[in-house]
Amino acid sequence: MKARDIMTRPVVRVGPATPVREAIVLLTEHCVAALPVVGEDDAVLGVFTEADALRSGVAGRGPGPEVLVATTMTAPAETVGLDTDVTEIARRMLGDRLRSIPVVDDDGVLVGIVSRRDMLSPLVRQDDSIASHLNALLTDYSGHRDRWTVSVTGGMVTIGGGFTDEAERRVVAALAKTVYGVVGVELWEEASVRT
């Protein structure tokens, strides 16, 4: 798997003349750990990180309006290419304690960013994500009672447990079909439930 397969885009970015306060707002509003700092040609000049933001606001006062990203950013920025293998990205992130790395094309132009969260995504199978989402839906539907078991293989969902009637079976099947990635639903009854 390569950087191009897991990177996030479009990328929230800033220029070197962006006020630090504005960059901090972008960090917090977009819940990102770093913002690539790009020039007019979208080449990566540096990175404005959460650590840079904290350093800019000594003793909690915050930076003045005249403080610009260019004076506080981390430069030069570490970048990776579109075809960099994820194992190399992970090695660099862990070795250099980076939370994200900008992805550039052959001309050095910013095309994406890889965060630690992006690196975790391939570790979770789609089936696990489907099962987790469906379990949450069924828990809400049942009033937070643990009534059904869910298993997913290749997008095919199997829901086991008791159903009060045929209408409830249809509702549970319909809920399952609302989850992205579900290709089919099978229901099996462990025992009749009377309410």
C-alpha positions in Angstrom: 0.0 0.0 0.0 1.3 3.4 -0.9 0.8 7.0 0.3 -1.6 7.7 -2.6 -3.9 4.9 -1.2 -4.4 6.3 2.3 -3.7 10.0 2.1 -6.3 12.6 3.0 -7.2 15.3 0.4 -8.0 18.0 -0.1 -5.5 19.3 2.4 -6.1 22.2 4.8 -3.1 24.4 4.2 -1.7 27.8 5.0 0.8 30.2 3.5 3.8 31.6 5.2 2.1 35.0 5.6 -0.9 33.5 7.4 -1.3 34.9 10.9 -0.5 32.3 13.6 -3.9 32.9 15.3 -5.7 32.1 12.0 -3.6 28.9 11.6 -4.5 27.9 15.2 -8.1 28.3 14.4 -7.7 26.0 11.3 -5.9 23.4 13.4 -8.7 23.3 16.0 -11.7 23.6 13.6 -10.4 20.8 11.3 -9.1 18.6 14.1 -5.7 18.1 12.5 -2.2 17.9 14.0 -0.4 19.9 11.3 -1.0 22.2 8.4 1.4 22.2 5.4 2.8 25.6 4.7 2.9 26.2 0.9 4.2 28.9 -1.4 2.3 30.4 -4.3 3.2 27.3 -6.5 1.8 24.9 -3.8 5.3 23.7 -3.0 5.7 22.7 0.6 7.8 25.2 2.5 7.3 23.8 6.0 4.7 22.5 8.4 2.8 24.4 11.1 2.2 21.9 13.9 0.3 21.8 17.2 3.7 22.1 18.9 4.5 25.2 16.8 1.2 26.7 17.9 1.9 26.0 21.6 5.4 27.5 21.3 3.9 30.6 19.7 1.6 31.3 22.6 4.0 31.5 25.6 2.4 31.2 29.0 -1.1 31.0 27.5 -1.2 34.6 26.2 -1.4 33.6 22.6 0.5 35.1 19.8 0.0 38.7 18.8 -1.9 39.4 15.5 1.4 40.3 13.8 3.0 36.9 14.4 3.1 35.0 11.1 3.3 31.2 10.4 6.7 31.8 8.6 8.3 32.7 11.9 7.0 29.7 13.9 6.7 26.8 11.4 8.9 23.8 11.3 11.1 23.9 8.2 12.1 22.2 6.1 9.1 19.9 6.2 9.5 16.1 5.9 7.5 15.0 2.9 6.8 11.7 1.1 6.0 11.0 -2.5 2.8 9.4 -3.8 4.4 6.0 -4.2 6.1 5.9 -0.8 5.3 2.6 0.9 3.2 2.8 4.1 5.9 0.9 6.0 8.4 3.6 5.2 5.9 6.3 6.2 5.3 4.5 9.5 9.0 4.2 10.1 9.5 7.9 9.6 6.5 8.9 11.7 7.7 6.7 14.6 11.4 7.6 14.3 10.9 11.3 14.0 7.8 11.5 16.2 5.7 13.0 13.4 1.9 13.0 13.6 1.4 13.7 9.9 3.5 14.0 6.7 2.6 16.0 3.6 2.5 14.0 0.3 3.9 15.7 -2.8 4.0 14.9 -6.5 7.2 14.6 -8.5 7.4 18.4 -8.8 7.2 18.9 -5.0 3.6 20.2 -5.2 1.3 19.3 -2.2 -1.3 16.7 -3.2 -2.3 15.1 0.1 -1.3 14.5 3.7 -0.9 11.2 5.7 -1.8 11.3 9.4 -1.3 8.6 12.0 -5.1 8.0 11.8 -4.8 7.4 8.0 -2.1 4.9 8.8 -4.5 3.0 11.1 -7.3 2.7 8.6 -5.7 -0.2 6.7 -5.4 -2.1 9.9 -9.1 -2.2 10.4 -11.0 -4.5 8.0 -14.1 -3.1 6.4 -16.1 -5.9 8.0 -15.0 -4.7 11.4 -16.2 -1.2 10.6 -19.6 -2.5 9.3 -20.1 -4.7 12.4 -19.3 -1.8 14.8 -21.7 0.6 13.0 -24.4 -2.0 12.9 -24.0 -2.9 16.6 -24.4 0.7 17.5 -27.6 1.0 15.4 -29.1 -2.2 16.9 -28.2 -1.1 20.4 -30.0 2.2 19.9 -33.0 0.4 18.3 -33.3 -2.1 21.2 -33.1 0.6 23.9 -29.5 -0.4 24.8 -30.4 -4.0 25.5 -28.0 -6.6 24.1 -30.4 -8.6 22.0 -28.5 -9.6 18.9 -25.1 -10.8 17.7 -23.6 -9.5 14.6 -21.0 -11.1 12.3 -19.8 -9.8 9.0 -17.8 -11.6 6.3 -17.1 -9.9 3.0 -19.9 -7.4 3.6 -22.4 -10.2 4.2 -24.1 -9.6 7.6 -25.5 -12.3 9.8 -27.6 -11.2 12.7 -28.6 -13.8 15.3 -30.9 -13.5 18.3 -34.6 -13.4 19.1 -37.2 -11.4 17.2 -40.6 -10.5 18.6 -42.3 -10.9 15.3 -41.9 -10.7 11.5 -42.2 -6.9 11.6 -39.2 -6.6 13.9 -37.2 -9.0 11.6 -37.9 -6.6 8.7 -36.9 -3.6 10.7 -33.6 -5.1 11.8 -32.8 -6.2 8.3 -33.7 -2.8 6.9 -31.4 -1.1 9.6 -28.5 -3.4 8.5 -29.0 -2.5 4.9 -28.5 1.2 5.7 -24.9 0.6 6.8 -22.3 1.4 4.1 -20.6 -1.7 2.7 -23.4 -4.2 3.5 -24.0 -6.5 0.5 -26.5 -8.8 2.1 -28.3 -9.7 5.3 -29.2 -13.0 6.9 -31.2 -13.4 10.1 -31.2 -16.4 12.3 -33.3 -16.9 15.4 -31.8 -18.3 18.5 -35.1 -18.5 20.4 -38.5 -16.8 20.3 -38.8 -13.7 22.3 -42.1 -12.7 23.9 -42.8 -9.2 25.1 
